[in-house]
Each structure stands twice: as C-alpha cells, then as structure tokens.
Amino acid sequence: MARLLIAILAAASTTALKTPKSRALKVRGGIDIQKVGTALIGLEGLVGMIAPETACKNYGHTPTADDIQFKRHTSAWLTALALQFSSDTSSAASTSLFLSAAVTVACMPCVEALGLDKPSVAAWIVACIILGKLSKTGHLNKWVAPTLGIALGLADTFFTEAHYKLYGYDTMSPFSRMFAQLLGSCLLSGGTYVAVLAKGDSQEKAFGYAYAVIAAAALKAGLVNAGEVGMGKAPFFVWGAIASYIAYKALDE
C-alpha cells in the first residue's frame, strides 16, 4: 500500500511540477539551507508514509489502527510540502492546489480506514483541481490558494475535533489529535509560503516564514501534546530547534 500511495502522489503531482526547474534551488544565498530543510521534511514525510507504525514507535508511542492512519495522512502532507518548496515559485499558487488534490487522492486509503465521508473528500479533490487550473491560467485571484491553506490549517490546528466531525469522525485519541494538528501546520506552512510569494517577497523569505511555522508546530507539540499522549518531549524539541535554525538562516539571507 505504501508503494501505491507514493506512486499515486508522484503521478498526480506531475501537472503541478512540470513547470521549469524551481528557482528555489537556483537562488543565490540560502541555497544550502533550503535544500537541507526541504530534504529533511521530505524524508520525514516519506518515512511516515512507508512505515507509519514504526515512525510512531520511534516517538515512544504504541499506536492504535487510527493513530497509524493519522500518522500516514500527516506524513503525506509533509511530503507534499517538500514538493511545494521544490517547485517553480512563479506558479506556487496553482502548485499548492494541485498538490492538495494529489495528496488527498493518495490518502484515500486513510480516508476509508478512518471512515471519513468520502463524497465530501472527493468534492475537495475536484475543487482543488478546478481552482488549480483557474490559477494556472490566471483566472483566479492570487490570494485564494494561500487563504484556503491558512484557513484549513487553522481549523485543523485549533478546532481539530470539530473539523473532523464534519467528515463523520467523532472520537480522536490524543495521538491522533496531535498529528491532525501537525497536519494543520503543514497547511499553515504551505499557505504562508504561497502568501509571502503572492505579496511579492523573495523565495528565501517565503521559505523562512514557512519553516518558522514548522518550528512553532514542533515546539507546541512538545510543550502541549506530548504530555497528553504520554510521549517524550525531546524529539519535538529537537525538531523545533532544527527548524528554528533553518528558518532563521533563510530569513537572514
């Protein structure tokens, strides 16, 4: 199943990534730190997609079946965020929408396993594809994509259980809630990245602010969620420290 998820994500992302090679990897200045930061979250995402149960245990938690699905779901969005950082900045808005559709398609097995409302999820996929196409052809306001990402990220982060109840999921374990909120941070990070670019700022600055969101989410998970789950705080603080450094270096360019 993991191989299938990765294959679907890669295939569905083709439209988003067939633009010229990203200037994000060509810019002068923060090239090394951006490559390192992108590779870190990409690797973390792929590991979580391929072996979510092992990834959960690496955090000192023996997961339930639902916990495994939430870990895999969040990891898929983290992988999509790495793809966003690696794509052409001139089409960042449409890329974010196409990637949202792609990662949701890839996560349909998770949706089924969790018993979420599939018609609502399918409608989201269609909406993202349509909006992505409109954005790519210049027929969509540049603020629609980042606003969607930030709004949904805030909903997942601060209204987690209420948001999932809209999709028919009523009871969350503390671990599932934590990773649902971390999924929200991926949306917030991606939305922030696109918003900073839409404002006309540099790719370095967009990357730095997006990574600052990742740092804040990791620190929050360590300070708040880890205790609720009964997990060690250290892995989250390490992630938070690394992400903070990457954000600082990117913004310092």
C-alpha atoms as a printed R data frame, in Angstrom:
    type eleno elety resid chain resno       x      y       z
1   ATOM     1    CA   MET     A     1   0.000  0.000   0.000
2   ATOM     2    CA   ALA     A     2   2.823  2.396   0.822
3   ATOM     3    CA   ARG     A     3   4.304  1.971  -2.653
4   ATOM     4    CA   LEU     A     4   0.903  2.588  -4.165
5   ATOM     5    CA   LEU     A     5   0.463  5.778  -2.115
6   ATOM     6    CA   ILE     A     6   3.823  7.108  -3.257
7   ATOM     7    CA   ALA     A     7   3.121  6.192  -6.888
8   ATOM     8    CA   ILE     A     8  -0.252  7.951  -6.812
9   ATOM     9    CA   LEU     A     9   1.244 11.043  -5.186
10  ATOM    10    CA   ALA     A    10   4.036 11.198  -7.746
11  ATOM    11    CA   ALA     A    11   1.721 10.664 -10.710
12  ATOM    12    CA   ALA     A    12  -0.907 13.102  -9.553
13  ATOM    13    CA   SER     A    13   1.732 15.742  -8.874
14  ATOM    14    CA   THR     A    14   3.023 15.702 -12.458
15  ATOM    15    CA   THR     A    15   0.811 18.588 -13.544
16  ATOM    16    CA   ALA     A    16   1.980 20.715 -10.666
17  ATOM    17    CA   LEU     A    17   5.669 20.007 -11.162
18  ATOM    18    CA   LYS     A    18   6.066 20.021 -14.934
19  ATOM    19    CA   THR     A    19   6.925 23.730 -14.886
20  ATOM    20    CA   PRO     A    20  10.590 24.735 -15.391
21  ATOM    21    CA   LYS     A    21  13.028 23.652 -12.689
22  ATOM    22    CA   SER     A    22  12.440 25.567  -9.480
23  ATOM    23    CA   ARG     A    23  14.221 28.816  -8.946
24  ATOM    24    CA   ALA     A    24  14.053 27.808  -5.270
25  ATOM    25    CA   LEU     A    25  17.068 25.589  -5.933
26  ATOM    26    CA   LYS     A    26  18.875 28.184  -8.038
27  ATOM    27    CA   VAL     A    27  18.660 31.299  -5.924
28  ATOM    28    CA   ARG     A    28  21.885 32.706  -4.661
29  ATOM    29    CA   GLY     A    29  22.330 32.839  -0.937
30  ATOM    30    CA   GLY     A    30  20.171 30.402   1.018
31  ATOM    31    CA   ILE     A    31  20.530 27.520  -1.419
32  ATOM    32    CA   ASP     A    32  22.184 25.073   1.001
33  ATOM    33    CA   ILE     A    33  19.905 25.673   3.963
34  ATOM    34    CA   GLN     A    34  16.824 25.490   1.748
35  ATOM    35    CA   LYS     A    35  17.948 22.201   0.237
36  ATOM    36    CA   VAL     A    36  18.639 20.790   3.686
37  ATOM    37    CA   GLY     A    37  15.302 21.983   5.081
38  ATOM    38    CA   THR     A    38  13.346 20.628   2.132
39  ATOM    39    CA   ALA     A    39  15.155 17.284   2.260
40  ATOM    40    CA   LEU     A    40  14.514 16.933   5.996
41  ATOM    41    CA   ILE     A    41  10.754 17.283   5.791
42  ATOM    42    CA   GLY     A    42  10.620 15.253   2.581
43  ATOM    43    CA   LEU     A    43  12.488 12.384   4.231
44  ATOM    44    CA   GLU     A    44  10.373 12.585   7.384
45  ATOM    45    CA   GLY     A    45   7.238 12.547   5.246
46  ATOM    46    CA   LEU     A    46   8.305  9.564   3.133
47  ATOM    47    CA   VAL     A    47   9.337  7.517   6.177
48  ATOM    48    CA   GLY     A    48   5.991  8.241   7.816
49  ATOM    49    CA   MET     A    49   4.123  7.207   4.668
50  ATOM    50    CA   ILE     A    50   6.075  3.985   4.160
51  ATOM    51    CA   ALA     A    51   6.295  2.848   7.783
52  ATOM    52    CA   PRO     A    52   3.851  4.854   9.922
53  ATOM    53    CA   GLU     A    53   3.684  2.306  12.742
54  ATOM    54    CA   THR     A    54   7.463  2.240  13.100
55  ATOM    55    CA   ALA     A    55   7.550  6.038  12.927
56  ATOM    56    CA   CYS     A    56   5.007  6.220  15.762
57  ATOM    57    CA   LYS     A    57   7.071  3.837  17.889
58  ATOM    58    CA   ASN     A    58  10.158  5.947  17.239
59  ATOM    59    CA   TYR     A    59   8.317  8.686  19.132
60  ATOM    60    CA   GLY     A    60   7.830  6.270  22.051
61  ATOM    61    CA   HIS     A    61   4.154  5.521  21.300
62  ATOM    62    CA   THR     A    62   2.451  2.227  20.502
63  ATOM    63    CA   PRO     A    63  -0.241  3.320  18.038
64  ATOM    64    CA   THR     A    64  -3.811  2.212  17.509
65  ATOM    65    CA   ALA     A    65  -5.066  1.484  13.993
66  ATOM    66    CA   ASP     A    66  -6.449  5.020  13.708
67  ATOM    67    CA   ASP     A    67  -3.216  6.522  15.034
68  ATOM    68    CA   ILE     A    68  -1.333  4.812  12.205
69  ATOM    69    CA   GLN     A    69  -3.685  6.295   9.619
70  ATOM    70    CA   PHE     A    70  -3.357  9.794  11.049
71  ATOM    71    CA   LYS     A    71   0.434  9.461  11.051
72  ATOM    72    CA   ARG     A    72   0.427  8.322   7.415
73  ATOM    73    CA   HIS     A    73  -2.018 11.083   6.447
74  ATOM    74    CA   THR     A    74   0.102 13.789   8.083
75  ATOM    75    CA   SER     A    75   3.280 12.387   6.552
76  ATOM    76    CA   ALA     A    76   1.750 12.573   3.070
77  ATOM    77    CA   TRP     A    77   1.025 16.273   3.589
78  ATOM    78    CA   LEU     A    78   4.575 16.803   4.834
79  ATOM    79    CA   THR     A    79   5.873 15.194   1.640
80  ATOM    80    CA   ALA     A    80   3.620 17.474  -0.397
81  ATOM    81    CA   LEU     A    81   5.041 20.480   1.464
82  ATOM    82    CA   ALA     A    82   8.559 19.425   0.434
83  ATOM    83    CA   LEU     A    83   7.359 19.206  -3.175
84  ATOM    84    CA   GLN     A    84   5.876 22.696  -2.835
85  ATOM    85    CA   PHE     A    85   9.225 24.072  -1.674
86  ATOM    86    CA   SER     A    86  10.930 22.393  -4.638
87  ATOM    87    CA   SER     A    87   8.574 23.686  -7.323
88  ATOM    88    CA   ASP     A    88   8.685 26.764  -9.527
89  ATOM    89    CA   THR     A    89   7.843 29.814  -7.433
90  ATOM    90    CA   SER     A    90   6.153 31.552 -10.370
91  ATOM    91    CA   SER     A    91   3.289 29.043 -10.176
92  ATOM    92    CA   ALA     A    92   3.289 28.487  -6.414
93  ATOM    93    CA   ALA     A    93  -0.458 29.106  -6.015
94  ATOM    94    CA   SER     A    94  -1.565 26.599  -8.659
95  ATOM    95    CA   THR     A    95   1.052 24.110  -7.471
96  ATOM    96    CA   SER     A    96  -0.318 24.247  -3.932
97  ATOM    97    CA   LEU     A    97  -3.823 23.496  -5.193
98  ATOM    98    CA   PHE     A    98  -2.723 20.641  -7.460
99  ATOM    99    CA   LEU     A    99  -0.658 19.166  -4.637
100 ATOM   100    CA   SER     A   100  -3.659 19.395  -2.303
101 ATOM   101    CA   ALA     A   101  -5.660 17.359  -4.792
102 ATOM   102    CA   ALA     A   102  -2.807 14.896  -5.306
103 ATOM   103    CA   VAL     A   103  -2.112 14.249  -1.645
104 ATOM   104    CA   THR     A   104  -5.827 13.827  -0.916
105 ATOM   105    CA   VAL     A   105  -6.057 11.211  -3.677
106 ATOM   106    CA   ALA     A   106  -3.006  9.480  -2.209
107 ATOM   107    CA   CYS     A   107  -4.654  9.485   1.217
108 ATOM   108    CA   MET     A   108  -7.969  7.950   0.138
109 ATOM   109    CA   PRO     A   109  -6.993  4.613   1.775
110 ATOM   110    CA   CYS     A   110  -6.563  6.551   5.029
111 ATOM   111    CA   VAL     A   111  -9.924  8.230   4.485
112 ATOM   112    CA   GLU     A   112 -11.575  4.831   4.035
113 ATOM   113    CA   ALA     A   113  -9.810  3.285   7.024
114 ATOM   114    CA   LEU     A   114 -10.885  6.159   9.273
115 ATOM   115    CA   GLY     A   115 -14.449  6.054   7.970
116 ATOM   116    CA   LEU     A   116 -14.436  9.684   6.837
117 ATOM   117    CA   ASP     A   117 -17.140 10.945   4.495
118 ATOM   118    CA   LYS     A   118 -15.756 10.070   1.046
119 ATOM   119    CA   PRO     A   119 -18.130 12.242  -1.054
120 ATOM   120    CA   SER     A   120 -17.014 15.340   0.869
121 ATOM   121    CA   VAL     A   121 -13.356 14.416   0.400
122 ATOM   122    CA   ALA     A   122 -13.929 13.714  -3.305
123 ATOM   123    CA   ALA     A   123 -15.594 17.123  -3.687
124 ATOM   124    CA   TRP     A   124 -12.494 18.719  -2.172
125 ATOM   125    CA   ILE     A   125 -10.276 16.959  -4.720
126 ATOM   126    CA   VAL     A   126 -12.403 18.212  -7.608
127 ATOM   127    CA   ALA     A   127 -12.484 21.739  -6.177
128 ATOM   128    CA   CYS     A   128  -8.686 21.829  -5.840
129 ATOM   129    CA   ILE     A   129  -8.184 20.660  -9.424
130 ATOM   130    CA   ILE     A   130 -10.606 23.266 -10.788
131 ATOM   131    CA   LEU     A   131  -9.126 26.068  -8.694
132 ATOM   132    CA   GLY     A   132  -5.617 24.960  -9.619
133 ATOM   133    CA   LYS     A   133  -6.455 25.101 -13.306
134 ATOM   134    CA   LEU     A   134  -8.024 28.556 -12.917
135 ATOM   135    CA   SER     A   135  -4.984 29.759 -11.000
136 ATOM   136    CA   LYS     A   136  -2.567 28.408 -13.594
137 ATOM   137    CA   THR     A   137  -4.403 30.216 -16.399
138 ATOM   138    CA   GLY     A   138  -4.556 33.475 -14.448
139 ATOM   139    CA   HIS     A   139  -8.311 33.405 -13.824
140 ATOM   140    CA   LEU     A   140  -8.138 33.110 -10.036
141 ATOM   141    CA   ASN     A   141  -7.195 35.777  -7.537
142 ATOM   142    CA   LYS     A   142  -3.671 35.118  -6.225
143 ATOM   143    CA   TRP     A   143  -4.860 35.188  -2.616
144 ATOM   144    CA   VAL     A   144  -7.392 32.347  -2.926
145 ATOM   145    CA   ALA     A   145  -4.872 29.498  -2.621
146 ATOM   146    CA   PRO     A   146  -2.978 30.822   0.427
147 ATOM   147    CA   THR     A   147  -6.215 31.845   2.130
148 ATOM   148    CA   LEU     A   148  -7.610 28.323   1.724
149 ATOM   149    CA   GLY     A   149  -4.429 26.742   3.053
150 ATOM   150    CA   ILE     A   150  -4.206 29.033   6.067
151 ATOM   151    CA   ALA     A   151  -7.936 28.776   6.882
152 ATOM   152    CA   LEU     A   152  -7.935 24.967   6.761
153 ATOM   153    CA   GLY     A   153  -4.670 24.858   8.690
154 ATOM   154    CA   LEU     A   154  -6.160 26.996  11.441
155 ATOM   155    CA   ALA     A   155  -9.250 24.768  11.537
156 ATOM   156    CA   ASP     A   156  -7.131 21.618  11.898
157 ATOM   157    CA   THR     A   157  -4.868 23.215  14.496
158 ATOM   158    CA   PHE     A   158  -7.351 24.983  16.769
159 ATOM   159    CA   PHE     A   159 -10.720 23.319  16.050
160 ATOM   160    CA   THR     A   160  -9.410 19.825  15.384
161 ATOM   161    CA   GLU     A   161 -12.210 17.609  16.635
162 ATOM   162    CA   ALA     A   162 -14.983 19.907  15.409
163 ATOM   163    CA   HIS     A   163 -13.401 19.969  11.954
164 ATOM   164    CA   TYR     A   164 -13.159 16.188  11.731
165 ATOM   165    CA   LYS     A   165 -16.723 15.764  12.958
166 ATOM   166    CA   LEU     A   166 -17.785 17.499   9.741
167 ATOM   167    CA   TYR     A   167 -16.353 14.456   7.949
168 ATOM   168    CA   GLY     A   168 -18.056 11.970  10.264
169 ATOM   169    CA   TYR     A   169 -15.150 11.260  12.635
170 ATOM   170    CA   ASP     A   170 -16.356 11.686  16.208
171 ATOM   171    CA   THR     A   171 -13.710 10.457  18.669
172 ATOM   172    CA   MET     A   172  -9.968 11.137  18.477
173 ATOM   173    CA   SER     A   173  -7.211  9.739  20.642
174 ATOM   174    CA   PRO     A   174  -4.697 12.283  21.979
175 ATOM   175    CA   PHE     A   175  -2.115 10.951  19.496
176 ATOM   176    CA   SER     A   176  -4.484 11.222  16.521
177 ATOM   177    CA   ARG     A   177  -5.428 14.747  17.601
178 ATOM   178    CA   MET     A   178  -1.762 15.735  17.841
179 ATOM   179    CA   PHE     A   179  -0.983 14.520  14.323
180 ATOM   180    CA   ALA     A   180  -4.164 16.029  12.922
181 ATOM   181    CA   GLN     A   181  -2.916 19.338  14.344
182 ATOM   182    CA   LEU     A   182   0.527 18.741  12.832
183 ATOM   183    CA   LEU     A   183  -1.235 18.155   9.513
184 ATOM   184    CA   GLY     A   184  -2.816 21.557  10.046
185 ATOM   185    CA   SER     A   185   0.649 23.031  10.497
186 ATOM   186    CA   CYS     A   186   1.616 21.665   7.065
187 ATOM   187    CA   LEU     A   187  -1.332 23.546   5.579
188 ATOM   188    CA   LEU     A   188  -0.415 26.675   7.539
189 ATOM   189    CA   SER     A   189   3.196 26.417   6.409
190 ATOM   190    CA   GLY     A   190   2.260 25.920   2.760
191 ATOM   191    CA   GLY     A   191  -0.304 28.711   2.911
192 ATOM   192    CA   THR     A   192   2.242 31.044   4.493
193 ATOM   193    CA   TYR     A   193   4.792 30.189   1.795
194 ATOM   194    CA   VAL     A   194   2.358 30.993  -1.028
195 ATOM   195    CA   ALA     A   195   1.087 34.129   0.737
196 ATOM   196    CA   VAL     A   196   4.574 35.592   1.160
197 ATOM   197    CA   LEU     A   197   5.305 34.935  -2.521
198 ATOM   198    CA   ALA     A   198   1.958 36.482  -3.515
199 ATOM   199    CA   LYS     A   199   2.931 39.576  -1.547
200 ATOM   200    CA   GLY     A   200   5.960 39.892  -3.815
201 ATOM   201    CA   ASP     A   201   8.646 38.935  -1.319
202 ATOM   202    CA   SER     A   202  11.592 36.686  -2.104
203 ATOM   203    CA   GLN     A   203  11.554 32.908  -2.129
204 ATOM   204    CA   GLU     A   204  14.108 32.902   0.712
205 ATOM   205    CA   LYS     A   205  11.759 34.906   2.896
206 ATOM   206    CA   ALA     A   206   8.774 32.720   1.969
207 ATOM   207    CA   PHE     A   207  10.750 29.598   2.843
208 ATOM   208    CA   GLY     A   208  11.943 31.121   6.119
209 ATOM   209    CA   TYR     A   209   8.460 32.077   7.300
210 ATOM   210    CA   ALA     A   210   7.052 28.706   6.220
211 ATOM   211    CA   TYR     A   211   9.755 26.916   8.180
212 ATOM   212    CA   ALA     A   212   9.086 29.127  11.190
213 ATOM   213    CA   VAL     A   213   5.550 27.686  11.185
214 ATOM   214    CA   ILE     A   214   7.034 24.177  11.215
215 ATOM   215    CA   ALA     A   215   9.267 25.137  14.137
216 ATOM   216    CA   ALA     A   216   6.346 26.571  16.107
217 ATOM   217    CA   ALA     A   217   4.251 23.457  15.457
218 ATOM   218    CA   ALA     A   218   7.028 21.136  16.652
219 ATOM   219    CA   LEU     A   219   7.602 23.162  19.814
220 ATOM   220    CA   LYS     A   220   3.862 23.314  20.506
221 ATOM   221    CA   ALA     A   221   3.600 19.525  20.083
222 ATOM   222    CA   GLY     A   222   6.405 19.076  22.602
223 ATOM   223    CA   LEU     A   223   5.031 21.546  25.111
224 ATOM   224    CA   VAL     A   224   1.351 20.592  24.901
225 ATOM   225    CA   ASN     A   225   0.554 17.395  23.007
226 ATOM   226    CA   ALA     A   226   3.425 15.100  24.044
227 ATOM   227    CA   GLY     A   227   2.350 15.190  27.678
228 ATOM   228    CA   GLU     A   228  -1.263 14.370  26.764
229 ATOM   229    CA   VAL     A   229  -0.111 11.360  24.745
230 ATOM   230    CA   GLY     A   230   2.467 10.227  27.285
231 ATOM   231    CA   MET     A   231   5.369 10.609  24.863
232 ATOM   232    CA   GLY     A   232   8.829 12.047  25.328
233 ATOM   233    CA   LYS     A   233   9.107 15.749  24.554
234 ATOM   234    CA   ALA     A   234  12.727 15.625  23.362
235 ATOM   235    CA   PRO     A   235  12.104 14.598  19.705
236 ATOM   236    CA   PHE     A   236   9.738 17.528  19.213
237 ATOM   237    CA   PHE     A   237  12.105 19.996  20.859
238 ATOM   238    CA   VAL     A   238  14.953 18.747  18.657
239 ATOM   239    CA   TRP     A   239  12.774 19.191  15.573
240 ATOM   240    CA   GLY     A   240  11.736 22.627  16.798
241 ATOM   241    CA   ALA     A   241  15.340 23.694  17.359
242 ATOM   242    CA   ILE     A   242  16.472 22.469  13.935
243 ATOM   243    CA   ALA     A   243  13.505 24.087  12.184
244 ATOM   244    CA   SER     A   244  14.072 27.352  14.066
245 ATOM   245    CA   TYR     A   245  17.684 27.433  12.919
246 ATOM   246    CA   ILE     A   246  16.712 26.739   9.299
247 ATOM   247    CA   ALA     A   247  14.043 29.459   9.415
248 ATOM   248    CA   TYR     A   248  16.498 31.948  10.922
249 ATOM   249    CA   LYS     A   249  19.190 31.231   8.327
250 ATOM   250    CA   ALA     A   250  16.715 31.502   5.438
251 ATOM   251    CA   LEU     A   251  15.348 34.819   6.712
252 ATOM   252    CA   ASP     A   252  18.852 36.099   7.351
253 ATOM   253    CA   GLU     A   253  19.807 35.841   3.669
